[in-house]
Amino acid sequence: MNFKNTFLYLVILLLFNTNLRAESPSNWTDLYTDNDIKIEYKYTNCEYDDRYNQEFVILQIINLTNKSLTVSWNNQSWYDNKCVNCDEDRTNESYTEVIIDANQILTGDCSTQNNLRIFSKFSDSLENMPGIKKIVELTKFKLQNINISYE
């Protein structure tokens, strides 16, 4: 009887843990906060009619001040645990700069190709993507050298 209780407890714990992981990527998560801005992110699946469905990390920048700001950073992205843009000679490709008005919130989305989203992975199955042999996945990302200046 003790073995059955332990087994049941482990199964319930595993199911609960899986549900938390499935829900948490779609919630806003704090990435960076100071007196001027707050940067959050979440994972979003984007469905398209004319191309493969994709998952993105969507960024949201909140201006906490009553002044316009320029926010810049370098994005570093790891796919399958390998950084694809960490080399010094590639820093220009990863450089991002946005202007955000006083008390404004900038949020990336599925339809706008801008620096407020980071490709995570193709979300279609391999069977539905002819010519694709492996789906690489974003395993880590960092916004390095965040710089804020007043307009």
Backbone bond lengths (Angstrom), bond angles and torsions (degrees), N, CA, C in turn:
res aa  C-N    CA-C-N  psi(-1)  N-CA   C-N-CA  omega(-1)  CA-C   N-CA-C  phi
1 M - - - 1.454 - - 1.525 110.96 -
2 N 1.306 118.15 -38.05 1.455 122.19 179.55 1.534 110.60 -62.73
3 F 1.326 117.50 -39.52 1.455 121.74 179.00 1.529 110.25 -63.21
4 K 1.345 117.57 -41.90 1.461 120.89 179.58 1.529 111.32 -63.51
5 N 1.326 116.89 -42.56 1.465 120.19 178.60 1.521 111.53 -63.54
6 T 1.315 116.27 -43.25 1.462 120.48 179.09 1.521 110.55 -63.86
7 F 1.325 116.43 -43.90 1.459 120.87 179.43 1.532 110.65 -62.71
8 L 1.314 117.40 -45.87 1.460 121.87 178.59 1.528 111.02 -61.12
9 Y 1.317 116.90 -43.02 1.468 121.82 177.68 1.529 110.72 -59.70
10 L 1.332 117.93 -44.49 1.460 121.48 -179.94 1.525 111.59 -65.38
11 V 1.327 117.47 -39.42 1.461 120.34 178.81 1.523 110.47 -65.07
12 I 1.317 117.96 -44.40 1.465 121.47 179.04 1.523 110.36 -63.31
13 L 1.329 116.68 -43.49 1.461 120.75 178.58 1.520 111.10 -61.74
14 L 1.318 117.42 -42.38 1.459 121.59 179.15 1.529 110.84 -63.77
15 L 1.317 118.25 -44.21 1.461 121.35 178.03 1.518 111.47 -63.24
16 F 1.312 117.78 -42.94 1.456 121.74 178.56 1.524 110.68 -61.87
17 N 1.320 116.82 -45.32 1.463 122.03 179.97 1.531 110.54 -63.44
18 T 1.323 118.24 -40.97 1.459 121.67 178.76 1.518 110.51 -63.92
19 N 1.324 117.71 -41.31 1.459 120.30 178.67 1.516 111.73 -63.99
20 L 1.317 118.27 -39.66 1.463 120.51 177.94 1.513 111.13 -63.08
21 R 1.316 117.29 -42.37 1.456 120.07 -179.77 1.517 111.03 -67.12
22 A 1.308 117.69 -36.49 1.458 120.19 -179.60 1.522 110.80 -68.71
23 E 1.319 118.32 -32.50 1.453 120.60 -177.86 1.528 112.83 -85.16
24 S 1.303 118.09 -34.55 1.451 120.18 -170.17 1.520 114.81 -64.35
25 P 1.346 122.24 -35.88 1.457 118.53 -179.64 1.522 114.17 -63.08
26 S 1.329 118.92 -22.89 1.464 119.91 -177.57 1.535 112.07 -89.06
27 N 1.310 118.10 -2.98 1.466 122.06 177.03 1.527 109.13 -94.57
28 W 1.326 116.71 151.16 1.466 120.26 176.88 1.521 108.99 -67.16
29 T 1.330 115.03 133.34 1.455 123.10 179.05 1.516 108.92 -122.82
30 D 1.326 117.24 133.00 1.467 120.70 178.71 1.519 110.40 -65.30
31 L 1.320 115.24 135.02 1.457 121.84 177.06 1.527 110.69 -115.65
32 Y 1.344 116.43 -39.60 1.461 120.82 -177.35 1.532 107.89 -156.78
33 T 1.336 115.43 137.17 1.461 120.29 176.30 1.519 109.62 -144.67
34 D 1.317 116.03 136.87 1.460 121.16 168.88 1.533 107.00 -143.46
35 N 1.319 118.07 -162.70 1.468 120.81 -177.81 1.526 113.03 -71.37
36 D 1.340 117.65 -20.67 1.455 121.40 -174.09 1.531 113.96 -100.71
37 I 1.322 116.76 -40.41 1.468 120.08 -174.53 1.523 111.38 -138.81
38 K 1.308 113.00 163.29 1.461 121.75 171.03 1.512 106.17 -133.12
39 I 1.342 116.75 130.78 1.459 121.60 177.12 1.520 107.73 -115.88
40 E 1.326 114.80 127.64 1.453 121.64 178.68 1.526 108.62 -124.42
41 Y 1.333 116.24 163.94 1.463 120.43 176.35 1.517 110.17 -144.67
42 K 1.320 114.66 159.43 1.457 121.61 171.19 1.520 108.26 -154.35
43 Y 1.315 115.40 157.02 1.455 121.66 176.27 1.521 108.88 -90.32
44 T 1.334 116.13 134.30 1.455 121.54 -178.65 1.525 109.76 -135.48
45 N 1.326 116.08 132.75 1.456 120.47 174.38 1.525 108.38 -87.13
46 C 1.323 115.99 128.63 1.466 121.57 -178.71 1.525 108.62 -112.57
47 E 1.323 116.21 123.46 1.459 121.63 -179.68 1.526 109.09 -103.77
48 Y 1.336 114.70 131.66 1.460 121.39 -176.79 1.516 110.03 -124.75
49 D 1.334 116.40 149.98 1.460 121.27 177.07 1.524 112.01 -84.01
50 D 1.342 116.40 -32.93 1.456 120.96 -170.93 1.527 114.94 -106.15
51 R 1.337 117.85 7.65 1.471 120.90 178.80 1.521 108.89 -159.20
52 Y 1.323 115.25 176.40 1.461 120.07 -178.44 1.527 110.69 -66.63
53 N 1.317 116.25 142.70 1.459 121.24 176.12 1.518 109.47 -66.81
54 Q 1.328 116.20 145.99 1.457 120.76 -174.05 1.520 110.69 -138.74
55 E 1.314 114.51 151.68 1.456 120.59 172.12 1.526 107.47 -104.62
56 F 1.336 115.91 137.37 1.460 121.86 179.03 1.514 109.89 -126.79
57 V 1.328 115.93 153.22 1.455 122.07 163.11 1.515 104.74 -88.23
58 I 1.312 116.38 119.36 1.457 122.04 179.88 1.527 108.04 -98.68
59 L 1.329 116.33 129.88 1.460 121.65 178.63 1.520 110.08 -99.44
60 Q 1.315 114.87 145.97 1.464 121.71 174.39 1.526 107.49 -130.98
61 I 1.326 116.22 126.25 1.459 121.51 179.79 1.525 108.09 -114.65
62 I 1.307 116.02 126.68 1.459 122.02 -178.95 1.524 108.37 -113.18
63 N 1.336 115.96 121.43 1.459 121.14 176.14 1.530 107.36 -83.72
64 L 1.310 116.81 115.90 1.464 122.42 -177.47 1.524 112.72 -90.53
65 T 1.325 116.88 3.83 1.462 120.93 -176.29 1.523 110.86 -111.25
66 N 1.314 115.61 173.05 1.467 120.88 175.41 1.528 110.84 -101.66
67 K 1.340 116.31 27.60 1.468 122.43 177.91 1.525 108.91 -130.77
68 S 1.332 116.10 152.36 1.463 120.25 174.10 1.521 109.61 -71.57
69 L 1.323 115.78 143.30 1.462 121.61 -177.56 1.525 110.33 -129.45
70 T 1.310 115.50 152.35 1.457 121.99 166.03 1.525 106.16 -109.24
71 V 1.318 115.10 125.47 1.464 120.96 179.98 1.521 107.28 -116.46
72 S 1.324 116.14 130.04 1.462 120.17 178.88 1.520 109.87 -132.85
73 W 1.334 115.00 155.84 1.465 121.26 178.75 1.523 109.56 -164.26
74 N 1.319 114.69 167.98 1.458 122.67 171.10 1.526 107.24 -111.04
75 N 1.314 115.64 126.52 1.457 120.24 177.89 1.524 109.66 -91.69
76 Q 1.318 116.20 130.39 1.460 121.87 172.83 1.523 107.11 -115.62
77 S 1.340 116.22 128.13 1.462 121.32 -176.22 1.516 110.78 -125.60
78 W 1.324 115.17 132.63 1.456 122.89 176.12 1.520 108.63 -108.38
79 Y 1.320 116.97 125.60 1.465 122.77 174.22 1.516 107.62 -115.22
80 D 1.327 115.06 126.96 1.469 121.49 -174.76 1.532 110.49 49.34
81 N 1.328 115.39 44.52 1.471 125.35 176.15 1.519 114.56 66.71
82 K 1.330 118.30 18.03 1.463 121.69 176.43 1.526 108.37 -122.22
83 C 1.339 115.44 124.57 1.463 119.67 179.33 1.522 109.50 -72.53
84 V 1.321 115.68 125.90 1.461 120.31 -176.19 1.524 113.03 -95.89
85 N 1.344 117.36 -11.46 1.464 119.24 -178.00 1.528 112.09 -141.33
86 C 1.312 116.97 36.00 1.466 120.63 179.33 1.523 113.02 -92.24
87 D 1.323 117.53 -11.55 1.457 119.97 179.84 1.519 110.41 -66.49
88 E 1.317 115.91 143.70 1.469 120.19 -178.29 1.516 112.64 -61.50
89 D 1.337 117.71 -32.41 1.462 119.07 -177.87 1.527 112.46 -75.90
90 R 1.331 118.16 -5.78 1.460 121.28 179.44 1.528 111.76 -107.29
91 T 1.322 119.58 8.42 1.466 120.93 -174.72 1.524 112.56 -62.79
92 N 1.333 118.89 -30.76 1.463 119.90 178.92 1.522 111.94 -64.41
93 E 1.337 117.17 -33.59 1.458 120.81 178.55 1.520 111.64 -67.22
94 S 1.314 116.60 -31.08 1.461 119.71 -175.04 1.532 112.71 -95.73
95 Y 1.324 117.61 -1.03 1.462 121.58 -178.04 1.524 110.53 -77.07
96 T 1.317 115.63 133.66 1.466 122.02 179.63 1.514 109.52 -131.65
97 E 1.332 114.90 141.82 1.461 120.83 176.22 1.523 108.35 -141.04
98 V 1.338 116.16 129.26 1.466 120.98 177.01 1.519 108.98 -131.50
99 I 1.322 115.30 149.04 1.464 121.78 174.35 1.520 106.70 -105.76
100 I 1.311 115.00 131.14 1.457 120.19 -177.77 1.522 108.63 -128.73
101 D 1.323 115.40 124.46 1.459 121.31 -177.79 1.526 111.48 -69.44
102 A 1.321 115.66 166.26 1.466 122.22 -179.84 1.528 110.80 -53.97
103 N 1.327 115.25 131.39 1.471 123.45 176.56 1.531 113.92 56.24
104 Q 1.313 117.44 20.40 1.462 121.69 -178.52 1.524 110.64 -89.43
105 I 1.332 115.69 157.11 1.462 122.81 173.04 1.523 107.33 -119.98
106 L 1.323 116.91 121.43 1.470 122.35 174.41 1.524 107.52 -102.03
107 T 1.327 116.29 129.01 1.458 120.43 -178.99 1.518 109.62 -132.56
108 G 1.327 116.44 130.87 1.454 120.90 174.83 1.521 110.25 -70.40
109 D 1.336 115.61 166.40 1.459 119.85 177.54 1.523 109.70 -152.83
110 C 1.315 116.02 -179.65 1.463 121.60 -176.90 1.524 113.31 -74.16
111 S 1.320 117.58 -29.09 1.460 120.16 -171.44 1.523 114.75 -93.48
112 T 1.316 118.20 -18.19 1.460 121.01 -177.44 1.524 110.11 -102.76
113 Q 1.331 115.96 119.82 1.456 119.62 177.01 1.517 108.18 -84.48
114 N 1.329 115.47 100.46 1.458 120.33 178.68 1.527 108.41 -146.23
115 N 1.294 115.82 -173.79 1.457 120.19 -176.72 1.519 112.95 -86.32
116 L 1.319 117.53 14.36 1.458 121.07 176.80 1.526 111.08 -100.53
117 R 1.325 115.39 18.19 1.462 120.42 172.72 1.525 108.89 -147.00
118 I 1.313 114.82 148.15 1.459 122.32 -179.62 1.520 107.20 -126.72
119 F 1.321 116.64 125.86 1.461 120.58 179.01 1.523 109.81 -59.80
120 S 1.326 116.32 129.84 1.460 121.40 178.40 1.530 111.14 -102.97
121 K 1.340 116.57 -54.58 1.467 120.04 179.74 1.519 109.15 -172.38
122 F 1.334 115.51 164.68 1.460 120.18 168.29 1.518 106.75 -76.69
123 S 1.318 116.61 134.94 1.466 119.43 -177.05 1.518 112.94 -100.83
124 D 1.336 118.49 -4.77 1.461 120.78 172.57 1.524 108.78 -76.15
125 S 1.317 116.48 157.95 1.467 119.68 176.23 1.525 109.40 -76.37
126 L 1.312 116.25 156.57 1.468 120.89 -179.35 1.527 111.92 -56.96
127 E 1.333 117.31 -34.76 1.468 121.18 -179.37 1.521 111.45 -61.36
128 N 1.329 117.35 -28.07 1.460 121.98 -178.33 1.526 113.46 -93.06
129 M 1.335 116.58 6.02 1.466 120.37 -178.00 1.532 109.65 -129.07
130 P 1.331 117.11 81.19 1.465 119.17 179.91 1.524 111.32 -59.50
131 G 1.299 115.95 138.81 1.459 121.49 179.41 1.515 113.92 91.16
132 I 1.327 118.26 -14.36 1.464 121.58 178.24 1.526 107.72 -96.11
133 K 1.327 116.21 124.91 1.470 120.27 -176.81 1.517 113.03 -98.18
134 K 1.328 116.88 -25.18 1.454 120.98 -177.50 1.520 108.71 -150.67
135 I 1.317 115.60 140.61 1.465 119.95 176.46 1.522 107.63 -97.67
136 V 1.329 116.55 112.93 1.459 120.41 175.23 1.521 108.00 -82.76
137 E 1.323 115.80 151.54 1.452 120.25 -175.24 1.523 111.13 -133.61
138 L 1.328 115.10 139.58 1.458 121.63 175.05 1.525 108.07 -64.42
139 T 1.318 116.63 120.06 1.465 120.41 -179.56 1.519 112.34 -105.92
140 K 1.345 116.67 -17.16 1.460 120.62 179.82 1.522 108.51 -166.03
141 F 1.325 116.21 148.50 1.458 120.12 171.19 1.521 108.34 -147.91
142 K 1.345 114.69 153.66 1.465 122.08 177.73 1.514 109.04 -139.11
143 L 1.312 115.62 142.47 1.455 120.81 168.28 1.523 105.75 -100.85
144 Q 1.320 115.78 106.76 1.462 123.04 -175.32 1.533 109.90 -95.96
145 N 1.312 116.20 152.44 1.471 122.99 173.47 1.523 112.12 53.64
146 I 1.317 116.81 49.53 1.461 119.99 177.35 1.519 108.39 -66.33
147 N 1.328 115.70 126.23 1.454 121.97 -177.31 1.528 108.94 -128.28
148 I 1.318 116.67 134.93 1.463 121.48 -179.17 1.527 108.30 -123.89
149 S 1.322 115.55 130.06 1.468 119.51 176.03 1.524 108.82 -133.69
150 Y 1.325 115.62 148.10 1.459 121.95 -179.83 1.500 110.02 -83.83
151 E 1.316 117.10 139.71 1.472 122.85 178.91 1.508 110.23 -78.20
